[in-house]
Amino acid sequence: MSRNAKHIDRRVLRSRKAIIEAFDRLLEEKELDQITVSAIAREANIDRKTFYVHFGTIDGLLDALAEERVDEILDVMEDALSAASPDMELEVAVAKFFDIANQVVCTKLVDSVCRRKSFPADELLTRVLKSFKVKLVERDMLFAQIPDDLLEFHLSYIMGGIISIYKSWVNSNRSVSVEQVSQIAHELIMHGLDSLKADLAGKKEGVENRAFASSC
């Protein structure tokens, strides 16, 4: 449960939890476009009116799922960042911020997506990115030194990149481990294109060494 949920009535939380859990169970059996509000209500043992009060539509439920995942991610990020030195340079602080985001997305969000086998990964991850940017502002977790009119571009570039990396992995045959994917994201966050240059230089050196060995 996210910290924001502590201020919501317990009965509301129970109803929302029942609906989300029912939706999760249905996703194990059916494709997303085959799930109706009536089916969710039956599975959650509630009436349709209760569903509409909480989420309005299935689209609203999907947004709520994304927001729930984002709240969990930001809770962990806040804890990690609170331990950081207040004297940390801005460039280092920004890199650390997004690196923590990558780690938490990998451990919490990707697992959540993979467990919903019939759920389109793009659907949830795209909604997560949208919610992430909104909630960063709500929680005042951003860097005051970055002008507001530029902040959207920073967030879209870095968080969009992180989310896209995992979207590509989820939609692939997963021959590469998620830990390797997380490491790629980490290197790109911390070192940008220099990390790619280092990889290419390492491969070139390896090819040259093999060519030299074969000529001996």
N, C-alpha and C positions, 0 to 999 in steps of 0.2 A: 504494500500500500504506500502511495506517495505521501509526503508530508502535507501537501495541500488537502488531502482527503480527510485529515484529522478534524477539519472544521465543518464537515458535512454530517448531517443527521445519520445515525447508525442504521436506521430503517432504510434510508435512501441508499446507503452503501451496500446493504444486504441485497436489495433489489437489483442494483446495478451489477453486483458481483454475480448474482444468479443468472442474469441475462447474458453477461459476457461468457460465463462458463458454459451456458447452454449453446451459445453461438460457437464456442470452441469445439464442443462435442459434435455439433452438426457439421462443422468444417472437416471433421475426420471421416464423415460419411458421404458428403455431397460437395459439389462445386458451388462456389460463391453465388453464381447467378440462379442456382436452384433453391436457395434458402429464402424463405419468406418470413414476414413478421409473425404470421400465425404459427409457423413451425417453431420459431424461437420462443414464442409465448407458451406453447404447449410444453416444450422441452424444459423451460424455466419454471413451469407451474404457476404462471401469472396470467392476467388477462391482457389483451392487446392494448388496452388503455394505458396500463402501467408502462408498457414498452414505449408508447408514444410520448408519455410524460417525460421519460428519461432521455430518449434518443431521437424521437421524431420519426426517423427513417433508418433503414439499414445503412445508408450513407452516413448518417449521424453517428451510428454505432461504430462504423469504421474510423471516423474521426476521433471518437472517444478512445478507441483502442490505441490509436497512434499517440494521443495525448497522454494516456496512461504509461506507455512505454517511454515517452519523452520525460515525464515526471520522474520515473525511476532512474533514467540516465542522469538527469540533472541533480537528483539527490546525491548520487555517488560523486558526481563532478564537484559539487559544492563541498563535500567532505574532503576530497582530495586537494582542492584548491585552498581550503582554509589552513592547510598545513604548510602551504608555500610561504616563502619569505616575502614580507611586504616590500623589501628593498630590491626585489628581482627586477631586472631591466625589462622594459616593455616588450622588446622583441622576444626575449626568453619566455616571458609570461604568456604571450600570445601563443607561442609554439607549444608550451606546456598545456595550455588550455585545450587546444585542439587535439593534442596527442592523447590527453585523458579522454576526450570525447571519442576518439577512435577506439581506445581500449574498451570503453564501456559499451559502445555500439557493438563491438565484436562479441563481448561476453554476454550481453543482455538481449540486445535487439535481434541479432542474427539467429540466436538460439530460438527466440520466440517465433521468428518467421519460419525457420526450418521445421518446427513442431507443427505448424499449420500447413500440412502437406498440400491440401487442396486450395490454399489461399494464394492468390497471385502475389508474389513477392514485390513486384513493382508497385502494386496498389498500396500496400502498407508503408513501404519505404518512402514513397513519394509523399504520402501524408505525414510521415514522421518528419521529413525535412521541413515542410511547411510549418508544422506545429513547433518544431525546434526553434526556429527563428522567432516566432511569436513569444514563446515562453522564456527565451533568453532575455528578451526585453522586459517581460513581466517580472522576472526575478532579479532584474538589475545585475546580471552576471557579465555584463559587457565591459569593454575598456573605454573609459571616459575620454582617453586620448585620441580615439578613433572618431572622426567627425561622423555625425548621424547620417549625412547624405552619402557617405562612403561605406558605412557599415554593412548595408544590404549586399553590396558587391563582395565584401570580404567573406561574409557568411555564406553567400550563395556559392562562391568559388571553393571554399575549403570544405564546408559541410556537404555541399553538393557532390564534391569529389569523393569524400569519405563514403557517403551513402551509395554513390554510383559504383565504387569499387566492390562493395558487398552485394549490390544488386547483380553485378556481372558474375560474381562467384556463385550466388544462389541459383542463377539461371544457367550455370555451366554444368559440366559433368562432375565437377568437384574433384578432379584429379589432383588439384593443388589443395593443401590443407588450409583451413581458415586461419590458422596461426601464421602461415606463410603470407597470406593475403594481408593480415593485420600488420605484419612486418613491412610489407611494401608500403602500406598507408603511412606507417610510422616514419619510414625513411623519406617519403615524399613530403610529409608535414615538416619534419625537422631540417631537411636538407634540400628540398625542392628538386629541380632538375639535375642538381649536382649528384644526387643519388643515382639517377639514371645514367649519367656520364660515367660514374664509377663502375656500374654494372657492365656497361658496354666496354669500358677499358679492361675490366677483368676478363670478359669473354674474348676480347681481341688477344690479350696476353696468353690466354689458354690455347687459342688456336695457333698462335705463333710457336708456343712451346711444343705443341703436338707435331707441328710441321718440322720443327728443328729436330725433335727426337726421331722422327721417321726418316730424316735425311742422314742421320748418323749411322 
